[in-house]
Amino acid sequence: MFYENRSSVIRALARLQKINVAMYPSLIDRIVDCIVDAVEFSEGRSPSIHRPSRLVEYSLFKGFVSRVLRLSHVPMDTILVALAHVDQMKLSRVLEYGPGTHERVFIGALMLATRFISNDSLATRQFESAQMLFDKDEVYAIETCFLLDFGVGGVTITKEDVIAHHHVFLEDVLSLPTKCYRAHCQLHDHSLSLVSKFCPPHKESHIPATKFPRQTWWGKLWDESCLARMGLVH
């Protein structure tokens, strides 16, 4: 199969420092954030100021990601390519696959990444043998669905996409946790040229406002600055 930029991506992966992703909870959190943010963005919803990996409603998904990486021994290269695919998938269509959408997007992206790197269905056999959440038929259905939606030529990734995720992984491993205002963080800023900040190309630009809108990063900073001027906070 022919993949655009495949040679340059493979060469870039060979030069990157290897990390055992399953050993670092911070990297598991980063993967969860990436998947959840992509699904939310594809549906036209802006991200919360809170990291999904810190929210109780995504605890089961977080555990699922950890088990898959630990039991299936997915290498770092595959994870980086999978996240690069997710970044592009959210721009092309709504990522809605019924019950277990986040889990399906995660597994589907890993399968696409395995095909991209080695043109092999190894990931399918790994997930089938792990017997986690999805049975054999569902695993093959996920592979077929994602190959049809985002297979050869469906999305295009570059070596810069992969290297960017690797830099984030290194920062998470080597540095102390830092506070992230998610709506103004480079890692969670979905905006591209000619693309409105929280509206993917496949969604209408007039996204209805929610009844209880989430507080934005700048609103939070404005409130804190007002309280500081009044002497209520230091």
C-alpha positions in Angstrom: 0.0 0.0 0.0 1.2 3.5 -0.7 1.1 6.1 2.1 2.1 9.7 1.5 5.1 10.8 3.6 5.5 7.3 4.9 9.3 7.1 4.2 10.0 10.5 6.0 7.8 9.5 9.0 9.6 6.1 9.3 13.0 7.8 9.2 11.9 10.3 11.8 10.7 7.6 14.1 14.0 5.8 13.9 15.8 8.8 15.3 13.5 9.4 18.2 14.4 8.4 21.8 12.3 5.3 22.7 9.9 5.5 25.7 8.0 2.7 27.3 4.7 4.6 27.3 2.8 2.1 29.5 5.2 2.8 32.4 4.3 6.5 32.7 0.8 7.5 34.0 1.4 11.0 32.7 1.6 9.6 29.1 -1.5 7.6 29.6 -3.2 10.8 30.7 -1.9 12.5 27.6 -3.3 9.8 25.3 -6.7 10.0 27.0 -6.8 13.8 26.6 -5.9 13.6 22.9 -8.6 11.0 22.2 -11.4 12.8 24.2 -10.5 16.2 22.8 -10.6 14.9 19.3 -14.0 13.3 19.7 -15.4 16.5 21.4 -13.9 18.7 18.7 -15.2 16.6 15.8 -18.7 17.1 17.2 -18.3 20.8 17.4 -17.8 21.1 21.2 -15.1 23.2 22.8 -12.8 21.5 25.4 -13.3 22.0 29.1 -10.6 23.8 31.1 -10.2 20.5 33.0 -8.2 17.7 31.5 -10.4 14.7 30.6 -7.9 12.3 32.2 -8.7 14.0 35.6 -12.5 13.6 35.3 -14.2 10.7 36.8 -16.4 10.1 33.7 -13.3 9.1 31.8 -11.8 6.9 34.4 -12.9 3.7 32.7 -11.5 4.8 29.4 -8.3 5.7 31.1 -8.1 2.2 32.6 -8.9 0.7 29.2 -6.0 2.6 27.5 -3.6 1.5 30.2 -4.6 -2.2 29.9 -4.3 -2.2 26.1 -0.8 -0.7 26.1 0.3 -2.9 29.0 -1.1 -6.2 27.7 -0.6 -5.6 23.9 2.9 -4.2 24.2 2.2 -1.5 21.7 5.5 0.3 20.8 6.0 4.0 21.1 6.3 4.5 17.4 2.8 3.1 16.8 1.3 5.3 19.5 2.9 8.4 18.1 1.6 7.6 14.6 -1.8 6.8 16.0 -2.1 10.2 17.8 -1.0 11.9 14.6 -3.8 10.1 12.8 -6.3 11.2 15.5 -5.3 14.8 15.0 -6.2 14.6 11.3 -9.3 12.3 11.8 -11.0 14.9 13.9 -10.8 17.4 11.0 -12.4 15.1 8.4 -15.6 13.8 10.1 -17.6 13.4 13.3 -16.0 10.7 15.4 -19.1 9.0 16.6 -19.2 5.3 16.8 -21.9 4.5 19.3 -21.2 2.9 22.7 -17.5 2.9 23.5 -16.7 5.6 21.0 -13.5 6.7 22.7 -12.3 3.1 23.0 -13.1 2.4 19.4 -11.3 5.6 18.2 -8.3 4.6 20.3 -8.1 1.0 19.0 -9.0 2.1 15.4 -6.1 4.7 15.4 -3.7 2.0 16.7 -4.7 -0.3 13.9 -4.3 2.5 11.3 -0.8 3.2 12.7 0.2 -0.4 12.5 -0.9 -0.6 8.9 1.0 2.7 8.2 4.3 1.5 9.8 4.4 -2.2 8.8 1.3 -2.8 6.5 0.4 -5.6 8.9 -2.8 -6.5 10.9 -0.8 -7.4 14.0 -2.8 -4.9 16.1 -6.0 -6.8 15.3 -4.6 -10.1 16.5 -3.2 -8.4 19.6 -6.5 -6.9 20.6 -8.3 -10.1 19.8 -6.1 -12.1 22.1 -6.3 -9.5 24.9 -10.1 -10.0 25.0 -10.8 -6.6 26.5 -14.2 -5.0 26.1 -14.6 -6.1 22.5 -15.0 -9.6 21.2 -13.3 -11.0 18.1 -16.1 -9.9 15.7 -16.2 -6.4 17.1 -12.4 -6.0 16.8 -12.5 -6.9 13.1 -15.5 -4.6 12.6 -13.6 -1.7 14.1 -10.6 -2.4 11.8 -12.9 -2.6 8.8 -14.7 0.6 9.7 -11.6 2.7 10.3 -9.9 1.4 7.2 -12.9 2.5 5.2 -13.2 5.9 6.9 -9.5 6.7 7.2 -7.6 4.1 5.2 -5.0 4.7 2.5 -5.3 8.3 1.5 -8.0 9.0 4.0 -5.8 11.2 6.2 -2.2 12.4 5.7 0.3 12.7 8.5 3.8 14.2 8.4 7.0 13.7 10.4 6.4 17.0 12.1 3.1 15.7 13.5 4.9 12.7 15.0 7.9 14.6 16.3 5.5 17.1 18.0 3.8 14.3 20.0 7.2 12.9 20.9 8.4 16.2 22.3 5.2 16.4 24.4 5.9 12.8 25.7 9.5 13.8 26.6 8.3 16.9 28.4 5.8 14.8 30.4 8.4 12.3 31.4 11.2 14.7 32.2 9.4 17.7 33.8 7.1 18.3 36.7 3.4 18.6 36.0 2.4 22.2 35.1 -1.0 23.9 35.1 -2.5 24.0 31.6 -5.2 26.4 30.6 -6.5 24.0 28.0 -8.4 26.4 25.8 -5.2 28.4 25.3 -2.6 25.6 25.3 -0.8 24.8 22.1 -1.5 21.1 22.6 -5.2 21.6 22.8 -5.6 24.5 20.4 -7.6 23.0 17.4 -7.4 26.1 15.3 -5.9 26.1 11.9 -5.7 28.7 9.2 -9.2 29.4 7.8 -10.7 27.1 10.4 -12.6 28.6 13.3 -11.1 27.7 16.7 -13.8 25.3 17.9 -15.6 24.4 14.8 -14.2 21.5 12.6 -14.6 21.9 8.8 -17.3 19.3 8.6 -19.6 21.0 11.1 -21.8 24.1 10.8 -20.1 27.3 12.0 -23.1 28.3 14.2 -22.8 25.8 17.0 -25.7 26.2 19.4 -24.7 27.6 22.8 -25.1 25.2 25.7 -27.5 26.1 28.6 -24.6 26.1 31.1 -21.5 27.2 29.1 -18.1 26.2 30.4 -15.8 28.9 31.7 -13.1 29.8 29.2 -9.4 30.2 30.2 -9.6 34.0 29.6 -12.8 34.3 31.7 -11.1 32.5 34.6 -8.0 34.7 34.4 -10.3 37.8 34.2 -12.2 36.7 37.4 -8.9 36.1 39.2 -7.5 39.5 38.2 -10.6 41.3 39.4 -10.5 39.5 42.7 -6.8 40.4 43.0 -7.5 44.1 42.4 -10.1 43.9 45.1 -7.6 42.4 47.5 -9.5 39.1 47.8 -6.8 36.9 46.5 -3.0 37.3 46.5 
